[in-house]
Amino acid sequence: MNKTVAFHTLGCKVNHYETEAIWQLFKADGYERVSFNTNADVFVINTCTVTNTGDKKSRQVIRRAIRSNPDAVICVTGCYAQTSPAEIMDIPGVDIVVGTQDREKMLPYIEQYMEERQPINGVKNIMKNRTYEELDVPYFTDRTRASLKIQEGCNNFCTFCIIPWARGLMRSRDPKMVIEQATQLVQSGYREIVLTGIHTGGYGSDLKDYNLAQLLRDLETIDGLERLRISSIEASQLTDEVIEVLDQSKKVVRHLHVPLQSGSDTVLKRMRRKYTMAEFSERIQKLHRIMPDVAITSDVIVGFPGETEEEFMETYKFIKDHHFSELHVFPYSMRTGTPAARMEDQIEQTIKDDRVARLIELSDQLAMSYAKRFEGEVLEIIPEEYSKDDEALIGYTDNYMKVALAGNESLVGEIVKVKITQAGYPINHGEFVKIEQHAHHKETRSEVEVTI
């Protein structure tokens, strides 16, 4: 009878990527993957610790798995496992804890546990780790967009963030391995690759004579790769060299996610962020010059300890003036063990909620006005899903606008030219123009109009 394994992933895209990688290890060992609600032999819970709520949710999922399957082997991995292994080992029923490294030891640990029936704590000091752990993911359940992890860890130690303690210091993946896996993904049929990591834009800072700009140039040469997306990049990492590569590239998309966190210099200082608003502004303006239609999305934390109404308004005004196309807004959430959690002047929840609401309203307006610019234009999308009920396809343009259009299932994964008939947010409506054989998204608009 086949051995079965079930996974539950909390948290970020990197965690989801790593769950897929861990599944590859189980698959190679003859396991069958089943849903988390079934009676599996092994449960793997990939945890998140970015906030105290992340810890709490992780504990709830662990307990749920133990309750529903007292006989199963319960393995806990991920960031919460890395920062608080003892806390997890204290939950009756947890059998194996592995942090954010040594994932390939999970299967030997399971065998050891089966023999000895003694809980195993496999978590080691992540701060001593200086090498990138190779975890290969040859394909994903989603057939149109593949993630490709290029680095691990972060050296920034922002005052609100626990992640360096959960992920360790910056480690870049060997460029040869990145190119190799990207090529493999394209050969498996992916048209779009999203470069991801804990601090993606820092790629190469620990390598000799190699950096993110060079990696982008090398990925550009892969035949069959149509779109290259960077999951997130700090303003300070948008160097002149990177911007030049973006300007010349035919594959890097017109969408960048650049975390702002705050638009106030005094708040940024308390957050220990590595830039001023003037520097951030200068980089964003430079991006807009080389890519007039670029979509710049961002993360913002409101209600950081000590944030005054004036400081909040500085953030509000900065976002409005710099035409971000969409925001992810987070109320500041205390994370035990970080300097910010020990700061005086914690902000009341009602004030945080009010500021979040104001910024979300601004984000909706900005997203709408960004989308409006493309009404009547022809853009390219890669349909990702098909809904039988209304015979509609949903996909994203290179500049990350979500578009719905009438069409059939055979178009999923193709590059399709679509005329935007009705701009909207969160979804735009378009009509099918044609399938593009070998598309490059950086034609000028007049050329696009000629080819239709």
Secondary structure as the mmCIF struct_conf table of DSSP 4:
data_model
#
loop_
_struct_conf.conf_type_id
_struct_conf.id
_struct_conf.beg_label_comp_id
_struct_conf.beg_label_asym_id
_struct_conf.beg_label_seq_id
_struct_conf.end_label_comp_id
_struct_conf.end_label_asym_id
_struct_conf.end_label_seq_id
STRN STRN1 LYS A 3 THR A 9
BEND BEND1 GLY A 11 GLY A 11
HELX_RH_AL_P HELX_RH_AL_P1 LYS A 13 ALA A 28
TURN_TY1_P TURN_TY1_P1 ASP A 29 GLY A 30
STRN STRN2 TYR A 31 ARG A 33
TURN_TY1_P TURN_TY1_P2 PHE A 36 ASN A 37
BEND BEND2 THR A 38 THR A 38
BEND BEND3 ASP A 41 ASP A 41
STRN STRN3 VAL A 42 THR A 47
BEND BEND4 VAL A 50 THR A 51
HELX_RH_AL_P HELX_RH_AL_P2 ASN A 52 SER A 68
TURN_TY1_P TURN_TY1_P3 PRO A 70 ASP A 71
BEND BEND5 ALA A 72 ALA A 72
STRN STRN4 VAL A 73 GLY A 78
HELX_RH_AL_P HELX_RH_AL_P3 CYS A 79 THR A 83
HELX_RH_AL_P HELX_RH_AL_P4 PRO A 85 MET A 89
TURN_TY1_P TURN_TY1_P4 ASP A 90 ASP A 90
BEND BEND6 ILE A 91 ILE A 91
TURN_TY1_P TURN_TY1_P5 PRO A 92 GLY A 93
STRN STRN5 ILE A 96 VAL A 97
BEND BEND7 THR A 100 GLN A 101
HELX_RH_3T_P HELX_RH_3T_P1 ARG A 103 LYS A 105
HELX_RH_AL_P HELX_RH_AL_P5 MET A 106 GLU A 116
STRN STRN6 ILE A 120 ASN A 121
HELX_RH_3T_P HELX_RH_3T_P2 ILE A 126 LYS A 128
BEND BEND8 THR A 131 THR A 131
BEND BEND9 THR A 141 THR A 144
STRN STRN7 ARG A 145 LYS A 149
STRN STRN8 GLN A 151 GLU A 152
BEND BEND10 ASN A 155 ASN A 155
TURN_TY1_P TURN_TY1_P6 THR A 159 PHE A 160
HELX_RH_AL_P HELX_RH_AL_P6 ILE A 163 ARG A 167
BEND BEND11 LEU A 169 LEU A 169
STRN STRN9 ARG A 171 SER A 172
HELX_LH_PP_P HELX_LH_PP_P1 ARG A 173 ASP A 174
HELX_RH_AL_P HELX_RH_AL_P7 PRO A 175 GLN A 187
TURN_TY1_P TURN_TY1_P7 SER A 188 GLY A 189
BEND BEND12 ARG A 191 ARG A 191
STRN STRN10 GLU A 192 THR A 196
BEND BEND13 ILE A 198 HIS A 199
HELX_RH_3T_P HELX_RH_3T_P3 THR A 200 GLY A 202
TURN_TY1_P TURN_TY1_P8 TYR A 203 ASP A 206
BEND BEND14 LEU A 207 ASP A 209
HELX_RH_AL_P HELX_RH_AL_P8 LEU A 212 GLU A 220
TURN_TY1_P TURN_TY1_P9 THR A 221 THR A 221
TURN_TY1_P TURN_TY1_P10 ASP A 223 GLY A 224
STRN STRN11 ARG A 227 ILE A 230
BEND BEND15 SER A 231 SER A 231
HELX_RH_3T_P HELX_RH_3T_P4 ALA A 235 GLN A 237
HELX_RH_AL_P HELX_RH_AL_P9 ASP A 240 GLN A 248
BEND BEND16 LYS A 250 LYS A 251
STRN STRN12 VAL A 252 VAL A 252
BEND BEND17 ARG A 254 ARG A 254
STRN STRN13 HIS A 255 HIS A 257
STRN STRN14 GLN A 261 GLN A 261
BEND BEND18 GLY A 263 GLY A 263
HELX_RH_AL_P HELX_RH_AL_P10 ASP A 265 MET A 271
TURN_TY1_P TURN_TY1_P11 ARG A 272 ARG A 272
BEND BEND19 LYS A 274 LYS A 274
HELX_RH_AL_P HELX_RH_AL_P11 MET A 277 ILE A 290
TURN_TY1_P TURN_TY1_P12 PRO A 292 ASP A 293
STRN STRN15 ALA A 295 VAL A 302
BEND BEND20 GLY A 303 GLY A 303
TURN_TY1_P TURN_TY1_P13 PRO A 305 GLY A 306
HELX_RH_AL_P HELX_RH_AL_P12 GLU A 309 ASP A 321
TURN_TY1_P TURN_TY1_P14 HIS A 322 HIS A 323
BEND BEND21 SER A 325 SER A 325
STRN STRN16 GLU A 326 PRO A 331
TURN_TY1_P TURN_TY1_P15 THR A 336 GLY A 337
BEND BEND22 THR A 338 THR A 338
HELX_RH_3T_P HELX_RH_3T_P5 PRO A 339 ARG A 342
BEND BEND23 GLU A 344 GLU A 344
HELX_LH_PP_P HELX_LH_PP_P2 GLN A 346 GLU A 348
HELX_RH_AL_P HELX_RH_AL_P13 GLN A 349 LYS A 372
TURN_TY1_P TURN_TY1_P16 ARG A 373 GLY A 376
STRN STRN17 VAL A 378 SER A 387
TURN_TY1_P TURN_TY1_P17 LYS A 388 GLU A 391
STRN STRN18 ALA A 392 THR A 397
TURN_TY1_P TURN_TY1_P18 ASP A 398 ASN A 399
STRN STRN19 LYS A 402 ALA A 406
HELX_RH_3T_P HELX_RH_3T_P6 GLU A 409 LEU A 411
TURN_TY1_P TURN_TY1_P19 VAL A 412 GLY A 413
BEND BEND24 GLU A 414 GLU A 414
STRN STRN20 ILE A 415 GLN A 422
BEND BEND25 TYR A 425 PRO A 426
STRN STRN21 ASN A 428 GLU A 436
BEND BEND26 GLN A 437 HIS A 438
TURN_TY1_P TURN_TY1_P20 HIS A 441 LYS A 442
BEND BEND27 GLU A 443 GLU A 443
HELX_RH_AL_P HELX_RH_AL_P14 ARG A 445 THR A 451
#
